[in-house]
Amino acid sequence: MSSRPFLSDSEQNVLGAVSRLAKGNPFEPSRIENERQALGPAFAPAAAVWHVDADLQGTSPNVGPLSELAEALAGSLRQRLAAGARSTPEQLRLYEGLIYYLLFYRFESSLLELIHSSSEGRAATYRLAFYGEFRAAFEHFFAIRGVEFPFEPDPDHALALGFQIRRAFHHTYWQIVGGSTPVAQLRASVWRSIFTHDLERYQRALIGRMADIPTLILGESGTGKELAARAIAMSRYIPVDPRKQAFVEDFAAGYRAVNLSALSSTLIESELFGHKKGAFTGAVQDREGWLEACGIYGTIFLDEIGELDPTIQVKLLRALQSRVLQRIGETEDRPFRGKIVAATNRDLETEMMRGGFREDLYYRLCADIIRMPTLREQVSRAPEELESLVRVIARRMVGDEADALTDEAVTFIHDGLPQGYDWPGNVRELEQCVRSVLVKGSYSPVRRRLEEAGPGIAAALLRGEGTADQLLREYVTRVYAVVGSYEKAARVLELDRRTVKAKVDPELLAELRESGRDAPR
């Protein structure tokens, strides 16, 4: 055996930095310091927040040099190991991180092609053309005579983990846009929901257990809760079948989003848990519910979970705790193997105090909470962020015409909206504002249209006339007339959709429509 040490002190420092990059959270500030330590004088200063810029570009200036460094260092270290250099288990784990980093970027374009294929409707379960090349590269770096690694090198697992990391980065980075600190913290939080804060522990013990930990996303309407849910759902670990040389399941096939506020309680229970033939009127055959149909790699997104009826909350709690459920009308236990991501714009702590949301369900959901920043928070900390977001939205809408549309939209926002407008609809409202400027050259917020809807309700309030129910019915009707749907009206009013539907006055609604008072301006 060679008496030469495996690593010099400087090499160990570099290797440690690259290994931390391979196993760390790319959206945390530590990434920059690790890049600096790995590259030394070659480090290119970059923005503190790694995000999609206004031109939809996503390349960090240090990724290329780091990949070249990894290639050169991996080749040299592999030769030393083959020559019998003395190494410690800690050094070999650093070597593992280096090789994972190297292989990730060497095969990044092939992994990205799989993501694009799935988004275009082609299931990412076909035979991998690069499988043999990946396995050969992996074995080249790990199948070294005389070297006993303190872990079991597994090329199929490494490929599956690499694909998971690539999907997690893709969906988190490209879908959750914004350069403010709150959004940077959001991306880091989503990453932790996928891998926890310790990727090495995740790799050792948690890959098959993350479905047992539900995620709860809290935030106002329009903050992008479903984007965060999709990023988590699209980033589940999918194993490789070495016989087929393919992933065992398409990563996008097992995702289902359910807006609970848009369904009646009876329909929600049937859709989630399924039913037995004859369990109720209209149950003409046995039906598998969405939870039962959700496979081990699947995810159910329950949007507006704060609207869930307490009796159904009990059934959901059992499914989360015991991983079994029962269809309506039967007593047979059936397995639930997937992951739950839930979201709400309600204050669940207040709802628990009122008795509208069960404490035991909340405490089953609250281990992993993601809080969505409002657009107000983003803009208050970085006023320039508004124009940057408008440019990103415009780029996605009109491509090369983005600069002109951005100028139009920003000018209108400054001149046509109140100073310090608080964007109650958050990023969703900003998107609609840009669309409205694109189509009409202007934008009228819902609240302004409500204020302009007519003096009737305001006059009645000032005179102290009318019952509470009469005032509620008129206000609900005017809101519904403006926004055009029960669901949107429920969000504006912060009421249950069923309450909105019951309170709409058909006669007043007809009058408003006849007079044109409901038309967006």
N, C-alpha and C positions, 0 to 999 in steps of 0.2 A: 504493500500500500504506500502511496505517495505521502511524504511528510509535509507536503505543501498544504497550508490551510485553505479551506474552500473559499473564504471571503476575506478581503481586506476590510479595515474599519470603514473606509469611505464607501466601498461597495456595499457593505452591510447597511449603511445609512440610506443609500440609493435604493437598494432592494426593499428595505422596510417601507420606504415611501411609495414605491410602485405597488407593493403588496397591499398597503392600506388603500390605495386608489382602487385596486381590484375588489377589495372586500368592504369598502366604505360606502357611505351615502353620497352620491355625486352632487346632491343639492345642499349639502352642508358647507359652511365656510372652510372647514378643514381641508376640503379638496384643493383649494388654492395653495395652501401651505405645503401640502404633499407634492403638488406639481412643482413648486419652487424648489423643494428639497431634492426631488428626483432630477430635475434638469439643471440646477445650478445656474451658471451664467447664460445658458440657452433659454431660460424661462422668459416667456413673453407676458408682460403684465396684461391682465384681463379684468373685466368688470367683476365686482364682488358677487353679483347675482348672475348666475348662469341661466339664461332664458332665451326664448325665441325673440329676435329683434324685429323691428318694424318691417324689414324686407323678407321676413320668414326665413332667415338664415340661421343655422344652428351649429356652426363649426367653431370649436374652441381653438385658438391659435396654438395651444400646447399639445393637442391630441396627436398630430402628426409626429412631432419630435419625440414624444413619449413612446409612440409605437416603434419608431426607429431605434430608440434606446433599448426597448424591451427585446427587440430582435437581436441586437448585437450582444446584449448582456446574457440572454438566454443561451445563445450559441456558445459563448465562452464558458459559462458555468456548466453547461452540459458536458463539455470536453473535460473539464476538471473533475467532475464526478466520475466520468468514465475512466479517467486516469488514476482514480483512487484517492482524490483529495479528501482530507479529513473534514467532516461536517458534523454539525450538531442537529438534533431534532428541530430546534427552533429555526436554524438556518434552512433546513429542508422545507419547513412550512413557508418561509419567506420565498423560497424557490417556487413552491407550489403557486403562491399568489402571483408571482411574476409570469409563470407559464399560463395561468388562467387569463391574465391581462393580455398577454401576447396572442393567445388563440382567439380571444374575444374579438380583437381588432383585425386579426388576420382573416376571420370568417364573418366579419360584421356585415358585409354587403350581401352575403348569402342568407344570413338570418333576417336581414331587413327585407329581402325579396319575399321571404315567407310571410312576413307581416303584410306586405302590400298585396300578395296573392289572396290572402284571406279577406282583406278589405274590398277586394274586387269580386268576391263571391266564390273563390276557389279554395276549398278546405285545405288547411295546411297539414294534411296527413299523407301526402303523396311521398313516394320514395325520394330520399334526399340525395341529390346528385353528388354532393360534396361529402357524404358520410364517410366513404373510404379514405378520402384525403384527410378529413379531420381525425379519424381514428389513427391513421399512420403518423400524423404530426404529434398527437398526444402520446403515443407509445414511444416515439423517438425521444421525447423529453423525460418520460417516466420509466420506461422499460430499460433500465441501465444495470448491467451485470454487476453484482456485488453491492448495490445500493439498496438499503432497506428503508423505505419511507415510513414515517410515523403515522401514516394514513393509508387507506386502500385506494390507489389510483383507479378511477373508473371513468373511461372515456364517454360512455353513454350518459352517465350522470353529469359529467362536465358539460356535455353538449346541451343537455336539458336545462341545466342551470344557466348556461350562457344565453340560451334562447329566452329564458324567463327574464333575465336581467335586461336583454335587448328590448323585449316587449315593454317591460316596466319603464325603461327610460323613454322609449318612443311615446307611449301613451301619456306619461306624466309630463314630459318636456314639451311635446307639440300641442297637447290639448289644454293644458293649464297655462295660459299665457299671462305675461305681465312681469315687469322688472322691479316692482316694489318689494320692500322687505316682507310685508305680510304674505305676498304670493310666493316668494322664495321659501318662506317658512311652511307654507301649505304644501309645496312640492316635496319638501323634506319629510313632512308628516305623512304624506301618501306613501312615500318610499318605505317609511318605517312600518306602515300598516301592511305592506307586502312582505317585507323581509325581517321585521323587527329592527331594533337598533344594533343588532349583532349578527352580521351575515354568517360568520363562522358557526355560531350556535345554531342559527337557522339551518345551515347546511348539514350540521351533525345530527340535529334532533327534531327539528320543527317542520321540515318540508311536508310531511304527511299529516300535520296537526293544525295547520293554520286555519282550516275550515272550522275548527272548533271555537275560534275566537271571532265573534261577529264584530263588525265595524259600524259605528254610529256617526253619521255626518250631520252636523248642526250648522244652520245658517239661514239667512233670509232668502226669500224667493229671488231667483235670478242670479245667485252667486256662483252657480255652476256645480251644484252638488252631484248631479248625475255624471259630469265629467270626471270628478274624483272617484265616483263609484265604478265607472267604466275602466278607469286606469287600474284599479285594484282587481276587478273581475278579469280583465284581459291579461293580467300578469300572474295568473296562477301557474304553479309548477306542473308541467306536462311531461311525463317520462318518454323515453325513446324505446321503441321495440327493435332490438338489434336484428331480429330475424327479418322483419320487414324494412329495416333501415329507415324508419319513419316515426314520427310522433304518434302516440296512441290515440290522440284526439285533437280536433281542431280547437285552438284556444278560444275562438270566438263563438263556438257552437253552444256552449253551456250558459250563456249570459241571458237573463231575462229581467226586464225592468217592469215593475208593476206600480202604477200610480193609484194608491189606495183611496185617495180623495175622489177619484173618478168612478168608483164602483160602490154599489150598495153593500151593506154588511153581508147579506145572504150570498151575493155573488162573490164577494171577497173570500168567504169561507170555502165555497165550492171550488173556486179557482186555485186557492192555495193548498187545500187539503184533499180535494177530490170528493167524490160521492159514490154511494152504492145505488144501483138501479132501484127506483121506487122510494128513495129516501125523502123525496119531496115532489111536488107537482112539477112535471117537466123533466125529472130525472129518468129518462127512458132507457139509459144504459149505464153500466159502470164507467166511471171516469177517473183517470189518474190526475192528481193535482200537480201544480207546478213544483211544490217542495219535493214530492215523491219522485218526480221526473228529473229533478236536478241531480246530476251525477256527482261523483267524487271530485271532479275538477270544475264543476259548475258553480255559478253564483246567482243568487236571487237578490235583486235590488228592490227593496220595499220603500218606495218614495212616500212621503207624508205619513210616516208610521204613527204620528201623533193623532191621526184621524181614526185609528183602528179601534173598533168596538171592544170594550173590556172583556167580553166573553171570548172573543177571538184572541185577545192578548194572552189568555190562559193557555189556549191550544198552542200558540206560537212559542210561549215560554217552555212548554213541555218538549216541543220539537228541538229547541235549542239545548235544553238540559240533558235530555235522555236520547236525543237523536232518533226518535221514533215519532210517528204520527198515526192518526186514525182518520179514515175517510168518513164523511158524514153518513150516518146510517149503519155503520159497522163497528165492531170492537177489535178487529184484527190490527195488530201493530205492524206498521210498515216503516222501512228505514228512510231517514233523511241524511244524506251524506254530503251535501253541498255546503256552501258558505252563504251567510246572510250579511248583506250590507244594507243598513237602514238609514233613512234620512228624514229630517223634519225641519220646518221653520218655526215650530212652536217651542216655547220654553217648557221643557218637560218637567223641570223641578216645580214650576208653578202648577202644571197639570197634575202632578202627583199630589200636591197639597189640596187640589180641588177634587181629587178622586177620579180624574179622567184618565190617568195613566198609572198602571200598576208599578209599585216600587220594585217588586221582585223582577219584573221584566226589564226595567231600567237598569238595575244593577247587573243583570245578565248581559246588557248591551254596552255598558259604560267602560269596559276595560280598554277599549280602543276607540277614542273619540277624535274626530277631525272637525275642526272649526273653520268654516269658510269665511274669509275676510270679505267685508262689504266693499263696494266700489268707493264709498265715502272714505273708508279707512285707507284704501290704496292712494286715492288722490290727495288726501290731507297730508300724508307723509311725503308724497312725491307728486306735486302738481303737474309736472311734465308727463306723468304717466298717462293722463287722459288722452293727450294727443298721440302718444305711442300706441295705446290700445285702439284708438280710432284708426290709425294707420294699418295695424294688423287686421282689423275687421275689414277695412276697405280693400286691402290686398287680397283677402280671401273672396271678397265679393266681385271685384272688377279687375283684378290682376294689374296690368300695366297702367290702368286709369286711376290707380290708388292715390297717387299724389294729389291729383285734382279733386277727387272726392274727399280726401282728408281735409284739404284746405276749405272746401265748402262746408263740411260738417263742423269743423272746429270754429269757423267764423260764425256759423249759425248758433252754436252752443254759447259762444261768448256774447253774441249780440241778442239772441232770441230767447234765452233762458235766464232766469233770475241768477244774479251773482251768488256763487256758493250753492247752486242747485244740488240737492242731496242725493239724487238718483235713487229713489225708493225701489225701483225695479232692478237696480244693480247692473251687472254687465249685460244681462238680457235686455234691459231697457236701452242701454247704450247701443247695442246692436240694432234695435228697432229704430232708434233715433237716426243712425247712419243710413238705414234702409229708407226711412221716410224722407231724409234729405236727398237721397239718390233719386227717389221717385217723384217727390212733390216739391223739393227744394226747401222744406221746412219740417218741423216736428212739433206736435202739441201733446204735452204729457197728459196722462189720464187724469191726474188730480186737477189740472187746469181746466180740462173739459168738464169735469164734474162741477167745478166752481161756476162755469159759464152755462151750466145746464138749465138754469132757470131760478127765479126768485121764490118759487113756491115754498120749498122746504125751509129756506132761510127765513122768509117772512113769518112762517108759522112758528119757528123757534123763537124769533124775537118777540112775537105777540104772546108766547106761552100757550099756543093753541095746539090741539090735537093730542091724541093718546100716544104713548110710546110705541105701540104697535103700528099706528098709522104713520108715524114719522119713519119708523124702520122700514115699513113696506115701501114708502115713497123713495127713500134713499137707496134701498136695495134695487128697486126698479130702475132708478136713474143710472146707477152704477152698471147694472146689467145691460141697459140700453147703449151705454157708451162702449163697454169692453167686448160685448157680443157673445159671451159664454158664461155658464154657471161657474166653471172652474176658475176662470180669470177673475170674475166678480168675487168669488170666495177668497181668493188671495188678497185682493185689494181691501176687502172688508174684514179679513181675518175671521171669517165665519165658516161653518161647515157648509159644504156644497148643497146638502139637502135642505138646510135652512134657507139658503139663497133661493133655491128653486121654489120653496113653499111661499116665500114672501114676495115674489115678483107679481105685480098687479097687472093683469092682462090689459085692462082698459087704459091705464096710464101708459103702459108700454106702447099700445097702438097709437095713442095721442102723440107720444114723443117721436115715433117713427114717421107718422104722418106729417108732423111739423118739421121733420129733419133735425130735431134737437139731439138725436142719437148719433149723428154722423161725425166721424173723426174729422178734426179740423187741421 
